[in-house]
Amino acid sequence: MAKNNNKEEPIEKQLWKAADKLRKNIDAAEYKHIVLGLIFLKYISDSFEEHYEKLKKGEGDYAGADPEDRDEYKAENIFFVPPSSRWSYLLKRAKLPEIGKDVDAAMDAIERDNPSLKDVLPKVFARGNLDPTSLGGLIDLIGNIALGDAKARSADVLGHVFEYFLGEFALAEGKKGGQFYTPRSVVELLVDMLEPYKGRVFDPCCGSGGMFVHSEKFVKQHQGNVNDISIYGQESNQTTWRLCKMNLAIRGIDSSQVKWNNEGSFLNNSHKDLKADFVIANPPFNDSDWSGELLRKDGRWQYGVPPAGNANYAWIQHFIYHLSPSGQAGFVLAKGSLTSKTSGEGDIRKALVEARLIDCIVNLPAKLFLNTQIPASLWFLSRNKENGKFRNRKDEILFIDARNMGHLINRRTRELAKEDIEKIAGTYHNWRKPSSQTLHPEGEGSYEDVKGFCCSVTIDKVRELDFVLTPGRYVGLPDDEDDFDFNERFTKLKAEFEEQLKEEERLNALIIENLKKVIADE
């Protein structure tokens, strides 16, 4: 990696600051495709050139091999990079005024030679608002990331830089950034709680692919075999889907089952027959534009028809529909979904509880998400809570209140620390395990309720409290703040206000009518 003269600042932060200086008048939403596209190009070029040198030497298994034969790279799962697209070629031309056209042509050539990248790579480098000097500076900057001669090292370093830049661009874009990026600490918490060691992992609203990246990273960190998991995804925003495909390719993750269509998962389900072992997702909060009116009789609504004006309970049932008989799901939802009773949502929530599907609810701190200030929660579902893998907890739900955890990284944004994630995940793991077993590495001792933080609750107790799922009701915190649902309260106040207006109009009309009668009598 490039030499780091500043011991206090990681190289990815130095790179970000340098790249951001070159942005000038370009909007962050557009600039991210320029920078991330170049990082991706550097990655596939490094991987190609390393293998090219082995073929050129022609030793051992590579004796007699042709370094320009595309099949030699396909056999090693390496993208073929044609001569005019190789980083060494572009680096020599970085100071020329036509470098933008050269990079666009390089992206086109790579797509032609690698069908899996068709319509994925950005061709935005010759636009008038990106001057050749700035583009040349970016190429030099990214080219200075020294990667050694190992493909694994290349993927690790550039993958880390790519992921860091995704997060920084999301912060720079603010609300729009949250549409393609789930905060890293939230993703890590979901993955650490679900522990997707083996099986099919599905995200039907996958954004830039963070759930998949961290699932594979989790397996590697726990000495598992990444070939034991396979990923399936869907994304309705084509620009975001492209980021996802690059994000996965730079990690060497097979993205052939990550699909795009602009209709989305509800209207055009790309994986209709999939039964996943794990569903991990962060769907849009309180989405009112999900075509619910067109899907009133859809077969996915096994626990009740979700309201046309809010997709929260449609997403929950979509996830359940795609779970295998022993599958598990972990996902983010607006906290209002824990209490809402509008348009039948309370009845659906009751049906989910009675069906013994809900395993754990986590109340999250405020300000974790870039695109909304709406309070959020994590839901964990299990198709079979008595399958023998863990203890039988069929008639219990674990509630965790993590509202006071995390720390601010700026005035508007909070993140969970590693210790926070370990505490929450460890509590869930300890709760699921039989009390006689050795507990999760991060935890010590058996599970115990902790006032104000966690509580294991019977279904009977949830039934007594009318199927409200806010953790504060159970862990011993004041109800008012925890149960407050802005959307529900706003709707109620609006209805009350409209009723008052109608009453005032009725009274005014009555007064006018009486005045008319008085005038007529006189």
URZI-V946557 format. One record per helix or strand. SS is the DSSP state (2 for helix, 1 for strand). FROM is the first residue (numbers start at 1). TO is the last residue. If there is no record, write none. Layout:
ss=<SS/SS>
from=<FROM/FROM>
to=<TO/TO>
This chain:
ss=<2/2/2/2/2/2/2/2/2/2/2/2/1/2/2/1/2/1/2/1/2/2/1/2/2/1/1/1/1/1/2/1/1/2/2/2/2>
from=<11/28/60/70/83/87/99/115/132/151/177/184/199/210/226/229/238/258/264/276/292/312/323/335/342/358/376/396/407/414/418/450/454/459/472/479/486>
to=<21/57/62/74/85/92/113/117/143/173/179/194/203/221/228/235/249/260/267/282/295/321/334/338/354/363/382/401/408/415/432/450/458/464/475/483/521>
